[in-house]
Amino acid sequence: MCSQEGEGYSLLKEYANGFMVSQVLFAACELGVFELLAEALEPLDSAAVSSHLGSSPQGTELLLNTCVSLKLLQADVRGGKAVYANTELASTYLVRGSPRSQRDMLLYAGRTAYVCWRHLAEAVRSEDERLQFMQGLQDVWRLEGATVLAAFDLSPFPLICDLGGGSGALAKACVSLYPGCRAIVFDIPGVVQIAKRHFSASEDERISFHEGDFFKDALPEADLYILARVLHDWTDAKCSHLLQRVYRACRTGGGILVIESLLDTDGRGPLTTLLYSLNMLVQTEGRERTPAEYRALLGPAGFRDVRCRRTGGTYDAVLARK
Ligand SMILES: C[S@@+](CC[C@H](N)C(=O)[O-])C[C@H]1O[C@@H](n2cnc3c(N)ncnc32)[C@H](O)[C@@H]1O
């Protein structure tokens, strides 16, 4: 029956089994098969490989034979037993220390990228997921937005730009609390489009939306830039780069308001902030920071008069001036 199915069916099976081929490659790299065979003085049989690697005899033999079939290993028979050695492909690309080694890339692909690809369908369906994330973020500002925005008097700043402002929920809380002010919400195009379709901030005439990449594109000129739950997504180096860009765009006499959950000075509390920091570790390249760590980012970017205020709520405020 298979033979009647023709080329289409063969192609389909090849695609469907592609992940198994990748996993054989990743597993052999992870276990150190290619290193072991590179360092051995002669080809090794599967019992020797499994004993060196501490792996199961049966699983190891199967893996080695599959690697032979994939041309990653070659097998010869000596004394009635199969012995294995690296092929040229493996010696060139899979062994640590080879000048053309791709081993680290394969380990990354196997450990990290492969796990993310498990969620490809959800990612493609992501408008729903993004919308849900934005709704989740908005929920907090409905309850805590006014408190955090009242930590400092923002009335001297008539034009506010909320960078990475998402749905516009915080901008909306801002124009309600400070009736004299207008706000620009700056975010990536996909987020701005969802905000315009689904969130009420876009109907408020005091709020406008601006699409862009805050690491690359020109930032709108404003008196005050808000960065709420943005810096915690990024490494110190990327935060510094962003803060320098904000400093350059900011009007003289203007300021920056960083809204984040502040860690205690010794970095050992509050528990909620520590948990958020672990959440950042799992999901992003960032972390939560202490007041001193925010000062150390803001000062070198050019900002002065850095003041930190704990609100008693989930999020705190750091205001600095240009
Ligand atoms: C954790 S969310 C915080 C959203 C909002 N400030 C809040 O507190 O609810 C981070 C925001 O930064 C935006 N963002 C990430 N990278 C960006 C970039 N390169 N340029 C502009 N916005 C970006 C995301 O789209 C997202 O809306």
The ligand as an SDF file (V2000), in Angstrom:
LIG
                    3D

 27 29  0  0  0  0  0  0  0  0999 V2000
    5.8200   43.9490   30.1530 C   0  0  0  0  0  0  0  0  0  0  0  0
    5.0740   44.9100   28.9500 S   0  0  0  0  0  0  0  0  0  0  0  0
    4.6340   46.3750   29.8810 C   0  0  0  0  0  0  0  0  0  0  0  0
    3.5010   47.1200   29.2460 C   0  0  0  0  0  0  0  0  0  0  0  0
    3.0600   48.3540   30.0070 C   0  0  0  0  0  0  0  0  0  0  0  0
    4.1180   49.3430   30.1380 N   0  0  0  0  0  0  0  0  0  0  0  0
    2.4880   47.9810   31.3500 C   0  0  0  0  0  0  0  0  0  0  0  0
    3.1170   48.2730   32.3680 O   0  0  0  0  0  0  0  0  0  0  0  0
    1.4120   47.3850   31.3680 O   0  0  0  0  0  0  0  0  0  0  0  0
    6.4390   45.4810   27.9480 C   0  0  0  0  0  0  0  0  0  0  0  0
    5.9880   46.3000   26.7600 C   0  0  0  0  0  0  0  0  0  0  0  0
    7.1620   46.7170   26.0380 O   0  0  0  0  0  0  0  0  0  0  0  0
    6.8620   46.6170   24.6650 C   0  0  0  0  0  0  0  0  0  0  0  0
    8.1050   46.5060   23.9010 N   0  0  0  0  0  0  0  0  0  0  0  0
    8.9790   45.4740   23.9230 C   0  0  0  0  0  0  0  0  0  0  0  0
    9.9980   45.7040   23.0780 N   0  0  0  0  0  0  0  0  0  0  0  0
    9.7470   46.8990   22.5050 C   0  0  0  0  0  0  0  0  0  0  0  0
   10.4350   47.6770   21.5400 C   0  0  0  0  0  0  0  0  0  0  0  0
   11.5890   47.2600   21.0270 N   0  0  0  0  0  0  0  0  0  0  0  0
    9.9250   48.8640   21.1720 N   0  0  0  0  0  0  0  0  0  0  0  0
    8.7430   49.2930   21.7090 C   0  0  0  0  0  0  0  0  0  0  0  0
    8.0380   48.6010   22.6470 N   0  0  0  0  0  0  0  0  0  0  0  0
    8.5410   47.4080   23.0290 C   0  0  0  0  0  0  0  0  0  0  0  0
    6.0200   45.3590   24.5910 C   0  0  0  0  0  0  0  0  0  0  0  0
    5.3140   45.2670   23.3700 O   0  0  0  0  0  0  0  0  0  0  0  0
    5.1280   45.5140   25.7950 C   0  0  0  0  0  0  0  0  0  0  0  0
    3.9640   46.2490   25.5010 O   0  0  0  0  0  0  0  0  0  0  0  0
  1  2  1  0
  2  3  1  0
  2 10  1  0
  3  4  1  0
  4  5  1  0
  5  6  1  0
  5  7  1  0
  7  8  2  0
  7  9  1  0
 10 11  1  0
 11 12  1  0
 11 26  1  0
 12 13  1  0
 13 14  1  0
 13 24  1  0
 14 15  1  0
 14 23  1  0
 15 16  2  0
 16 17  1  0
 17 18  1  0
 17 23  2  0
 18 19  1  0
 18 20  2  0
 20 21  1  0
 21 22  2  0
 22 23  1  0
 24 25  1  0
 24 26  1  0
 26 27  1  0
M  CHG  2   2   1   9  -1
M  END
$$$$
